[in-house]
Amino acid sequence: MKVCIRIYLCFLIVCLGFLPLAVTAQSVESDQQRNLSACKSGLGSCDLTKLTQPEISEVRMAEHLRNVSNCRDGRSCDHSQLTQPEANALAVGEHQRNISDCMDGIASCDHARLTPSEAKDVAVAEDQRNVSNCSEGWETCDHSRLTRSEAKDVAVAEHQHNFFNCTEGIEACDHSKLTPAEASNVTAAEHQRNLSNCRDDWGSCDSSRLSPSEATAVAIAEHRRNLSNCRRGSASCDYSKLTQSEMNALAAAEHQRNYMACLKGRGYCDRSQLTPSKADTIPPEPSAAPPLANH
């Protein structure tokens, strides 16, 4: 039995002796992997002298693929490093990207690189985009490029936009371009908008433009809004505008709120505002704890 224990202890000692070597080998392998990864990613920490020949081949391939990707994405790249198939694919991609830029009106478009048929398609797209810009009222509209029929359609669209702007109170409105019927509709819309602003206390309100009945309705709405603000305890409450009965109702509500706060011990409580009968129902305030005696 003792012999077995000795053999086991010897085996354990031998294993423990090899453990530092294994840890060191793993550390070296980890450093090599990190260096290889840095070289393949093009990082400054790469040390090419520590790479094996197969690893150098991997790095060269990664650099080549990265250069191809940069060329395709329009970033700085070395075209001389491209193979003929890669250069052809890049040229095709750049040509298609230029056509797309020209069709979409992007500044990077190079008209000189378009074929005659492509240039015709781009010209049609530019005319359509210009008509759309003019119809929508954009600043990029060029009226000189419109045909007679397009100019007529654009004029109708611009008139409709102006009428909409005037009806909605938008600054771009030009009243001089309205027909008599449209001007009448706009005046009615402006009056209704002013009434709504005065009644709801929203936006610009011109009380002088209200009729007597509208002024009365606005005054009632203002009074109700002020009463609601006072009930909520809002800072915008104006007590001077309340009737005596409203003041009495508010005072009663505040008295009840104060009583419940004192009774439940929650919220602001002012015991001085309690009537003697209600004060008797309130638990006494807890006295301050006596200071601890020094020993």
N, C-alpha and C positions, 0 to 999 in steps of 0.2 A: 504493500500500500504506500509506504514511504517512497519507494522507487518511482511509482506513478506520479506522485506529487512533485518530485524533483524534476521529472521529465517535463511535466506541464509548465513548471516555473521557468525552466530553461527555454522552452518554446515561446513563452510569453515575453521573455526578455529579448529574444531574437527578433520577434515581431515589432516590439517597441523600438528597437534599434533601427529598423528599416523605415519607420513612420516619418521621421524628418526628411529622409530622402524622397519619399513619395510626395510630401507636401511641397518640397523644393521643385520637383519635376512638374507638378501641377502649376506652380507659380510661374515657372519658365514658359510652359505651354500657354498660359493665360496671357503673358506679356507678348508672346509671338503672335497670338491671335489678335490682340489689340493693335499691334503694329501693322499687321496685314490689313485689318479693317480700316485703319487710318490711311494707309497707302491707297487702298481701293477707293476711298472716299475723297482723295486729294487733299487731305488735311496736312497742315504744316508739321505735325508731330511725327510724320512718317519717316522711317529710317530705312532707306532702300538697301543699305549694306547688311541688314539683318535678315533679308529675305532669301529664300531658296530660289533656284532657277524656276521651278514650277510656279512659285508664288509671284515671281516677277512677271511671268506670262499672264497670270490672273490680273495683276495690276495694270499691265499694258492694255488688256482687253477692256477693263473697267474704264480706263482713261479714254479709249477709243469710243466706247458707247456713250460716255458722258459728252464727248465732243460732238457726236452725231445728234444727241438730244438738244444740245445748246444751239446747233445750227437750225434744227427744225423749229425751235421755239423763238428764233430771231435774236438769240443772245450772242455774245462774243464767242466766236469759234474759229477753228483753223480749217478752212475748206480744202486745203492741200492734203489733209489727212484722210479725206473721204475716199472710199472706193468709188469706182465708176457707177455701180448701181445705186449707191447711197447718194452720190451727187445728182444723178438723174431724178431720184425720188424727191430730193430736196428742191430741185428746180421746179418740178411739177407742183409740189406743195406751195412754194412761194408764188407761183403764177396764179394758182387757184385762190390763194389768200388775197392777192392784189385785186383779182376780179371781184371778190366778195367785198373788199374795202370800197372799191369804186361803186358797186351797186348800192351799198349802204350809205354812201356819201361821207366816208371816213377820210380824214385829212391825209392819211398815209397812202392814199390811192395814187398810183403813177399811171396816168393815161397813156404815156408813151409806150408802155409795155403791153398794151391791149392790142389784140388783132382787130382788123376792120369790123368783123362781125360782132366781136365783143364790145367794141366802142359804140356800135349802134345800140346794142342792148343797154349799155350803161347810159347812153343819152336818153333813151326812153324812160329808164328808171329815174334819172335826174329830173326830167320834165314832170313825171307823175309826183315826185316828192315835192317839187316846187308848187304844183297845183294844190297839193294837200296843205303845204305850209301857208299858202295864201288863203285857202278856205278856212283854216283854223286861226288865222290872224297872227301867225308867227312872224317875227322880225326878219327871218331868213327868206321871206317871200321876195321874189323878183318879178314884178308885174310886167316888165319888158319882155319876158320869155313866154308870156301867156298868148295863146291864140285868141281870136275874137270870141269864139264860143266859150273857151275856158274863162276869159275875162268876164263874160256875162254871168257865168255860174259863180265865179268868185265874188262878183259884186253882190249877188243875191245872198250868198253866205255871209259876207261882211255886214250887210244890212241886218240880217237876222241876229248876228252876234251883237251888234250895237243895240238893237231893240232889247235883247236879253239883258245886256249890261245896264241899260237904263231902268228896266223893270226891277232888277235886283239891287239897284243902288250902287253899282260898281263904278269906280272912278273913270274907267275908260269910256263911259257913256258920252255920246255927242248928240245933244238934244236937237241940234240943227238938222240932223239927218233923218229925223222922225217924220212920218206922215202925220196929218192932223188926227187921224183915228188912233195912231200909235201914241202920239203925245198925250191924248186924253187918257188912254189906258195907263201910261206911265205915271201921269199925275195922280190917278186913282190909287195905283200901287204905292206911290210915295206917301200919300196921305194915310193909307192903311198901315204902312210900315211905321210912320211916325206915331200913329195912335197906339200901335202895339208896343213900341219902345216906351211911350209915356206910361201906359197901363202896367207894363211888366218891369218898369225901371231898368230897362236894358238898352244900351246904345244911346244914340243922340235923340233927344226929345225936344220938340219945339212946341211949347204949350200955346203959343199964339196962333197956331194953325188948327187948333181943336175947335169944334163946334161947341155950343153951350152944353148940349147933352153929352158929348164926348168928354168935355172937361169935368162934368159931374161924375161920370163913370170912372174917370181916372182918379178923381179925388177919393171916391169910395174905395177903389183898389189900393191907393196909397194908405188910407186910414187902416184898412184891414191888414196890410203888410206891416205897418208900424205896430199895431196891436199884437200881431203874431211875434214880432221881434221882442216886444216887452214881455210877453208871456214866457219866451225862451230865455229871457235875461240877456239878450243880445246888446252889444255896445251901441248898435245903431238905433236903439229905441229912443223915441222922443216923448217923454211923459207929458210934455206940455200940450201935445196934440190929442190926448185921451180925454174922454168924457168923464164926468164924476162917477157915473155908475161903473165904467170900465176901471177907473182907479180903485174903487171900492172892491170890485171883484178881484183885481190883482193883489190888493192888500190882504184879502181873505185867503187867497191861494198861497201867498207867501207866508202868512201866519200859520197855516196848516202845514206847509212844508217844513218850517222852522220847528214846529211842535214835534213832528214825526222824526226829524233829525235828532232832536234832544232826547226823545223817547227811546229811539233805537240805538242811539250812539253812533250814527253814521251820517256823514255830511256836516255842513256848517250849521252850528247851533248857537243861537244868541238867547241865553236864558232871560236876559233883561226884557225881551219882547213877549214873554209868556204871561198870560193872565195868572192871578193867584191860584185859581182852581186848577189850571193845567200845570202850573209849576209844582203843585203838591203831588202830581202823578209821576213826576220825573225822578228817577233815582238820583241820589246825591252824587256830586262829582267826587271821584276818588281822590283822597288826600295824598299828598306827596309822601313817599316812603321816607321814614326818619333816617338820618345819616348814621352810618355804622360807627359804633364807639371804638375809639383807639385803645388798644390794650398795651 
